[in-house]
């Protein structure tokens, strides 16, 4: 994925797959600086992705935007944040800190997240999949993220009574009181090996039932060998009701970063 033609084609095919899975709206995330090893400029990468998104909308309908990721183990997050802001209203609606959590707390990139928080771009941060509760606290209170990528480890800040999670710390209370969206990815969490969570023990449904603002996401469909409809099937196997399925969809609609623009 190091030339414009390939990036555009892969974007197009990715959205085509989403449409075949009956997805009407999505925010596709990618790390633009991962695609410049053969002399592309970052803006060329974004433009190629945008062409793929727009062409698929023309051919298949729906609405598809993007989130630009900075890899937290690198030192170029401010550059990615600037790139995202420069492409506001050009199919870029969000900025994300992705990559390995452990040893790379979000506040290492405070300059970038502060810049985003003073713009019209949405902020989401991977936290609460492969580290501990302190990384969620850092993302919420220091970086002021609007959504949490994964976030299921918020259960560490809760007490469980009769299969319901009750906040027992400040960050859990803040997330449930302010309805911070949790971008839950069951298959990815169970398959990645980043933690001991399994399909059967994943707390996604119980978190939703406990009043947390849960959304279901596929994460990396290729590596996790899944798609969004499959994530809903897994949740149903874990007890998700039809009414709760509707609530998950409503949560996703309300969490769109296009709501900020």
N, C-alpha and C positions, 0 to 999 in steps of 0.2 A: 504494500500500500504506500508506494513512494513516488507515484506519478499521478497527475491530475486525472487522466482517463480512468485509471484503476480505482482511485478514490471515489470518483463520481459514480462509476458502475457499481461498486460495492455498496455505496449508500443507497442507490436506486433499488438494488436487489434486496437489501435489508428491509427497506420500507415495503417493498412488494410482499415479502414474507409476512410482515405485520398485517398488511391488509388481508392476506389470505387467512390470517388468524382472527379476522374480524376486529382488529384494532383500528379505531377511528382517529385517535390522537396519541401522539407519543413525543417525548423529548429524548432524542438519541444522544448519548454522551460519548465523547472521544477525546483523546489527548492530541491536539494538533501538532505539538512539537515532537511527537513520535513519528511524524511523517515527513521529515525534512532532511533525511540522511542523503538524499540524492539531489540536493540543491533547490528544492522547492522553498519558497518563502511561506511563512505561516499564513499570510492572508490568502495565498494561492490554495492552500489546503482547505481553508474555510470556504472559499468560493467554490471549490470543487464539490465539497459536501453539500453546499446550498443548492447547486445546480441539480444534484441527485435528488434532494428533497423536493424541490419545486417540480421537477419533471415527473416524479412519481405521483405527486398530488394531481397533476394534470391528467395522468394516465389512469389513476386508480382512485382518486378522491381522498378524503381525509385531510387532516392537518398535521404536519410534522415539523418539529423544530429541533434545535440542538442545544446541548450543554457542553461547554469546553472544560476539559479536565486538566488540572495541573497535577503532576506526579509529585507527591509530597516528599519523596526521597531526593528530589532535585532542588535546585535553587533558582528556578525560573518561573515561579508562580505569579510574580507581579507582571511579567511579560504576558502570560496567558490571560490574566485579569484584564490588562489593557486591551488585548485582542478581543476579548468578549465584549467589553464596553464599546469598542469601535464598531462592533457588528450588531449592536442593539437595533432591533427592527430589521435585521438582515438574517433572520432565521436563527439567531443565537439569543436564547432567553435565560441562560443560566451559566454559573461557574461552579466547579466542583473540585474539591481536593480528594484525589484518588490515590491508589497505590498502597503500599504496606502501612498499616496503622502503627504497629508496635515500634517504639523508639522514634516515631515521627508524629508527635502531637500536633493538632491543627494550629495551635498558636505559634508554631515555628513560621507560619505563613501569615502572620497578623497584618503585615503591610498590604498583602494582596486582598485579604478578606475585608479589611477596612475600606479599601478602594471600592470593592464591590458593594459594600453596604451603603456607600454614598452615591450609588448609581441606580439605574432602573433594572439592573440585572439581578436575577434570583440567585441565592446562595444555598447550595447543599454541600454537605461534607460527609464523607465516609467515616463513620464512627460506630463503635458498638457491635463489631462483627468479630474482630480478631485481637482485641486488646483487653481493656477493662472499662469500668464505668467512668473513670477519670477522663477518658478521651471524649466521651459524650459531654461531660461537664465542660471541658475545654471548648468544644465546638459550640455549645449553647451560650455559655456565659462570657467567654473571651472573644470568640469569633462571631457570635450572634447569628448563627446559621438559621435559615428559615425552614430547612428540611434536614433530616438525618438519613444518610444512606445506610441501610441495614438497620442498625439501632436496636436490635432485639435484646442486646445485653442490658437494656434498661431494667430488665427484671432483677438485676443485681441491686438496684435501688428500691426494690419493692418487697413486700411480704405477700406470700400467697396463702389465701384462705379460701377453701372450697372452690379451687380453680379460678379464682379472681385475684388479680394483682393490685395491691393497694400501695401507693407511694409511701416510702418511709424516709425519703431524703429530699433535699431541695430541688435537685435537677429532675427527679421523677415527677414531683409535684408541678414544677414549671412546665414540663412537656405535656402533661395531661391537662393542666389548667389552660394553657395557651394553644392546645391542640396542634402541637408541632408534628407535621407529618413524618411518619416512620416508613421509609422505603424498604419494605420487607421483601427478601428474596429467598424463599424456602429452599429450592433446589441448590442454588449456589452455596448457601450456608451449609447445607448438609453434605455437599460433595467436595467443597474446597479443602477440607482438612484444617482450616484456620481455627476451628474450635471443635468441641466435642458434641455439638448439637446434631441431632439426627432428624429424619423426616417425622418420626413418631414423637420426638420430644420437643420439636420446634414450637415456641410459644406464640406464634403469629395469631392464631385464632383466639387464644385466651387473652392476648393483649387487646385485640379488637373488642372482645366481650367485656373487658375491664374498663373500656372507655378511652383507650388510646386511639389516636388518629392513624390507624394502620392503612397502608396501601400495599397492594401486591404488585411485584415487579419481577421480570425475568432475569435481570442482571445480564450476564454474557450468555446469550442463547446458545452459542456454539460450544463453549467450554462446559456449560452446565447441562447441555443437551436437553433443552427445554424450550417452551414458549409460554406466552402469558396464559393461554387457555389451560395449559397443563398445570400451571401454578394454582389456578382456581380449583382444578380437579383434586390436587393434593390437599388443598385446604378443606375441600368437601370431605375427603377421606378422614380428615382430622376433626370432623364435626361441624363444619361451616354450614349454616342454614341458608335457605334461599333469601330470607330477609337480610341476613348478614352479608351475603354476596352483593346485594343491591347497595348496602351501606359501604362496602369496599369500593365499589365503582363511584359512588357519590364522593367518597373521600378523595379519590384520584382526580375527579373533575375539579373539585374545590382546591386541590393542591397545585394545579397547573401554574407554572411561572408566567404564562401569558395573562393570568389574572392581575399581575403586577403592572402590566404595560397599559 
